[in-house]
Amino acid sequence: MNNRIKQSYLQLAQRTGLRLDENGGGLYGVRDGYSVVVYAPNPNQPFLLTVECAAGRDGGPLTGDEIRRFKGENPAVGGLVQNGCTLRMPVKAKRKVEQTAENLEAGLSALTSFLRANGYRSCCAGCGRELPVAPRYIAGRYALLCPSCYAQIEQRNSEQQARKNQKSENIVGGIVGALLGCLIGVVCIVLISQLGYVAALSGLVMAVCALKGYELLAGKLSPVGIVLSSVLMLVMTYLGDRIDWALIAARELELSFFDGFRIIPMLLAEGGIDPSNYWGNLAMLYLFLLVGAVPTILAAMKNQKKAQQIYSLDQ
């Protein structure tokens, strides 16, 4: 969480009486007797907020009429949905933090009033029992759980991490997986280029497919895997560009693809291909690869870190 977003969230917390979890990036607290958490489902859109509350009632889950009425009576929110004992309410974002805070405050008040008026009682989102709950951060998401359910999740996570740490990394398999992923990126480069474009999409596809391919066949994605996948991305991007030029040469000179591929250096040396166009196109592809690969690698590392994070937020 950068400083600008942190300061904005602190404003939201001050307005609503909630507290900020700086590590997970959410707000949490108790409103009118109901434990709530507020978070952004998409980290890239930090002000598209969702309010989550754990509650249940004897009369069954929300009805369609209740949802429509709640949304119609509360213009600050985008609706209300229920999944088990978890109720989620998206809050409409505004351009200014103060306006978003107003919508969040109005939404929280409307939600708790609705819950109380319709017989909802605070409960555990896991087991549904009416027990004291607290917000817990579990592998990148929030949940309002009782101590028993939280302890079970902690134990399962510890066992999973232990098994993962004991599992050896199949580097050869990972290289094969990354290579297969890179081939998908090569196809993307060639197809888009043959349509007359050089698109950043090709770099993103190359990065995602290479890293995912390595992880699937290696068993896990380690720093070694990231380095090997990155090297393969660089090589395969060059190959994709060479294939693209070979197709152009084969079409223009009425040659086979293999002959077109073979004479690219000669065409460059003799001016058949403008070197500035050739190297400029390749530089653009590498730039797009960088644009796609860096965020993908950072996201993969961040998700790995999040998968190991489990903690409780005291109220």
C-alpha positions in Angstrom: 0.0 0.0 0.0 1.6 3.2 -1.1 1.5 6.3 1.0 -1.2 8.1 -1.0 -3.6 5.2 -0.7 -2.7 4.7 2.9 -3.6 8.3 3.7 -6.9 8.0 1.9 -7.8 4.8 3.7 -6.9 6.5 7.0 -9.5 9.2 6.1 -12.0 6.4 5.4 -11.2 4.8 8.7 -11.6 8.1 10.6 -14.9 8.8 9.0 -16.4 5.4 9.7 -14.8 4.6 13.0 -13.0 1.5 11.6 -9.3 0.6 11.8 -6.8 0.1 9.0 -4.9 -3.1 8.5 -1.8 -1.7 6.8 -0.5 -5.2 5.9 -3.6 -6.5 4.2 -4.9 -3.2 3.0 -8.4 -3.4 4.5 -10.5 -1.7 7.1 -12.2 -3.6 10.0 -14.2 -3.0 13.1 -17.6 -3.2 14.7 -20.7 -1.2 13.5 -23.9 -1.4 15.5 -23.0 -4.7 17.0 -21.9 -6.3 13.6 -18.3 -7.1 12.8 -17.4 -5.8 9.3 -14.4 -5.7 7.0 -14.0 -3.3 4.1 -11.6 -4.1 1.3 -10.9 -3.6 -2.4 -11.4 -7.0 -4.3 -9.2 -5.7 -7.1 -5.9 -4.2 -5.7 -5.5 -2.2 -8.9 -8.8 -0.4 -8.1 -8.3 0.5 -4.4 -11.4 2.7 -4.1 -13.9 0.2 -5.5 -14.7 -1.1 -2.0 -16.8 -4.0 -0.8 -18.2 -4.3 2.7 -18.4 -7.8 4.2 -20.3 -8.9 7.2 -21.0 -12.3 8.7 -24.6 -12.8 9.8 -27.5 -15.2 9.6 -31.2 -15.4 10.4 -33.9 -18.1 10.9 -35.9 -16.9 7.9 -33.3 -18.0 5.4 -31.1 -16.1 3.0 -31.8 -12.8 1.2 -34.7 -12.8 -1.2 -34.7 -11.1 -4.6 -37.2 -8.6 -3.4 -35.1 -7.6 -0.4 -32.0 -7.1 -2.6 -33.9 -4.9 -5.1 -35.5 -2.9 -2.3 -32.2 -2.4 -0.5 -30.4 -1.3 -3.7 -33.2 1.1 -4.6 -33.4 2.7 -1.2 -29.6 3.1 -0.9 -28.0 4.9 -3.9 -24.6 4.9 -2.3 -24.2 1.1 -2.8 -24.2 -1.3 -5.7 -26.4 -3.9 -4.1 -26.3 -6.7 -1.6 -25.5 -10.4 -2.0 -25.4 -13.3 0.4 -23.2 -16.4 0.2 -23.8 -18.7 3.1 -23.4 -16.6 6.2 -21.4 -13.9 4.4 -23.1 -10.8 3.1 -21.2 -8.5 0.7 -22.1 -5.0 -0.3 -20.2 -3.1 -3.0 -19.8 0.7 -2.4 -20.0 3.1 -5.3 -16.7 4.9 -5.7 -16.4 8.6 -6.3 -13.6 10.8 -7.7 -12.8 12.4 -4.3 -12.0 10.5 -1.2 -14.4 12.6 0.9 -17.3 11.5 -1.4 -16.2 7.9 -1.3 -16.1 8.2 2.5 -19.7 9.5 2.5 -20.9 6.6 0.4 -19.1 4.1 2.7 -20.5 5.7 5.8 -24.0 5.7 4.3 -23.6 2.1 3.1 -22.5 0.8 6.5 -25.4 2.5 8.3 -27.8 1.2 5.8 -26.4 -2.3 6.0 -26.5 -2.6 9.7 -30.0 -1.1 9.9 -31.2 -3.6 7.3 -29.6 -6.5 9.1 -31.2 -5.6 12.5 -34.6 -4.9 11.0 -34.7 -8.2 9.2 -33.6 -10.4 12.1 -30.0 -11.0 11.2 -27.7 -12.0 14.0 -23.9 -11.8 14.0 -22.3 -15.2 13.5 -19.2 -17.0 12.2 -18.8 -17.0 8.4 -17.3 -20.5 8.6 -19.6 -22.6 10.9 -22.6 -20.3 11.2 -22.7 -20.4 14.9 -23.5 -17.3 17.0 -20.1 -17.0 18.5 -17.7 -14.1 19.0 -15.9 -13.5 15.7 -12.9 -11.4 14.6 -11.6 -10.4 11.2 -8.9 -12.8 9.9 -6.6 -12.4 7.0 -6.3 -15.7 5.1 -4.0 -15.9 2.1 -5.0 -12.7 0.5 -8.6 -12.4 1.6 -10.6 -11.5 4.7 -13.0 -13.6 6.7 -15.0 -13.1 9.9 -14.4 -16.3 11.9 -14.8 -17.7 15.3 -11.6 -18.9 17.2 -12.4 -22.6 16.4 -12.7 -22.1 12.6 -9.7 -19.9 12.5 -7.6 -22.5 14.4 -8.6 -25.2 11.9 -7.6 -23.0 8.9 -4.3 -22.2 10.6 -3.6 -25.9 11.0 -4.5 -26.7 7.4 -2.3 -23.9 6.1 0.6 -25.0 8.2 0.3 -28.5 6.8 0.0 -27.3 3.2 3.1 -25.1 3.6 5.0 -28.0 5.1 4.1 -30.2 2.2 5.0 -27.5 -0.3 8.4 -26.9 1.3 9.2 -30.6 1.3 8.2 -30.9 -2.4 11.3 -30.7 -4.7 11.3 -28.5 -7.7 11.5 -30.3 -11.0 13.6 -27.8 -12.9 13.7 -29.8 -16.1 10.0 -30.1 -16.1 9.7 -26.5 -15.3 11.9 -25.5 -18.3 9.7 -27.6 -20.6 6.6 -26.0 -19.2 8.0 -22.5 -19.6 9.1 -23.4 -23.2 5.5 -24.5 -24.0 4.2 -21.3 -22.5 6.7 -19.2 -24.5 5.5 -21.0 -27.7 2.0 -19.7 -27.0 3.6 -16.2 -26.8 5.4 -16.7 -30.0 2.2 -17.6 -31.8 0.6 -14.5 -30.4 3.5 -12.3 -31.6 3.4 -13.7 -35.1 -0.4 -13.6 -35.4 -0.7 -10.0 -34.2 2.2 -8.9 -36.3 0.8 -10.5 -39.4 -2.3 -8.5 -38.9 -0.2 -5.4 -39.0 0.2 -4.6 -35.3 2.8 -4.7 -32.6 0.8 -5.2 -29.4 1.7 -5.2 -25.7 -0.7 -8.1 -25.4 2.0 -10.4 -26.8 4.4 -9.6 -24.0 1.7 -10.2 -21.4 0.7 -13.5 -22.9 4.3 -14.6 -23.1 5.0 -13.7 -19.5 1.9 -15.3 -18.0 2.1 -18.5 -20.1 5.8 -19.0 -19.4 5.6 -18.5 -15.7 2.4 -20.6 -15.4 3.9 -23.3 -17.5 7.0 -23.5 -15.3 5.0 -23.6 -12.2 2.7 -26.4 -13.4 5.4 -28.7 -14.5 8.1 -27.8 -11.9 5.6 -28.1 -9.0 6.4 -24.6 -7.7 7.7 -21.2 -8.9 11.0 -20.4 -7.2 13.4 -17.5 -7.9 15.4 -19.9 -10.0 12.3 -20.7 -12.1 11.6 -17.0 -12.6 15.2 -16.4 -13.9 15.0 -19.4 -16.2 11.6 -18.4 -17.5 12.8 -14.9 -18.1 15.7 -16.1 -20.1 13.4 -18.3 -22.2 11.1 -15.3 -22.8 14.0 -13.2 -24.1 15.1 -16.0 -26.5 11.6 -16.9 -27.7 10.7 -13.2 -28.3 13.7 -13.0 -30.6 12.6 -16.2 -32.3 9.0 -15.0 -32.7 10.2 -11.8 -34.4 12.5 -13.8 -36.7 9.6 -16.1 -37.7 7.5 -13.0 -38.4 10.1 -11.6 -40.8 10.6 -15.0 -42.3 6.9 -15.2 -43.2 7.1 -11.8 -44.8 10.2 -12.7 -46.8 8.7 -16.0 -47.9 5.6 -14.3 -49.1 7.3 -11.4 -50.9 10.0 -13.5 -52.5 7.9 -16.6 -53.1 10.1 -18.8 -51.1 9.5 -21.6 -48.6 9.3 -20.6 -45.0 12.6 -22.3 -44.1 14.4 -20.5 -47.0 12.8 -17.2 -45.8 14.0 -17.9 -42.3 17.5 -18.7 -43.5 18.1 -15.6 -45.6 17.0 -13.0 -43.0 20.7 -12.1 -42.1 21.5 -11.8 -45.8 18.5 -9.5 -46.4 19.6 -7.3 -43.5 23.2 -7.1 -44.8 22.2 -6.2 -48.3 19.4 -3.8 -47.5 16.5 -6.1 -48.5 15.2 -5.4 -45.0 15.6 -2.0 -43.5 17.8 -2.6 -40.4 16.1 0.3 -38.5 12.7 -1.4 -39.0 14.0 -4.8 -38.1 15.7 -3.7 -34.9 13.1 -1.2 -34.0 10.4 -3.8 -34.2 12.4 -6.2 -32.1 13.1 -3.4 -29.5 9.4 -2.7 -29.4 8.6 -6.4 -28.7 11.2 -6.5 -25.9 9.7 -3.3 -24.5 6.2 -4.9 -24.5 7.7 -8.1 -23.0 9.1 -5.9 -20.2 5.8 -4.2 -19.7 4.0 -7.6 -19.5 6.7 -9.6 -17.6 7.6 -7.3 -14.8 4.1 -6.8 -13.4 3.4 -10.5 -13.9 6.5 -11.6 -12.0 5.9 -9.1 -9.2 2.3 -10.3 -8.9 3.4 -13.9 -8.8 5.9 -13.2 -6.0 3.3 -11.1 -4.1 0.7 -13.9 -4.4 3.2 -16.4 -3.1 3.8 -14.2 -0.1 0.1 -13.7 0.4 -0.5 -17.5 0.3 1.6 -17.8 3.4 0.1 -15.0 5.4 -2.5 -15.9 8.0 -3.2 -13.7 10.9 -6.0 -12.4 13.2 -7.0 -8.8 13.6 -8.0 -8.0 17.2 -10.9 -5.6 17.5 
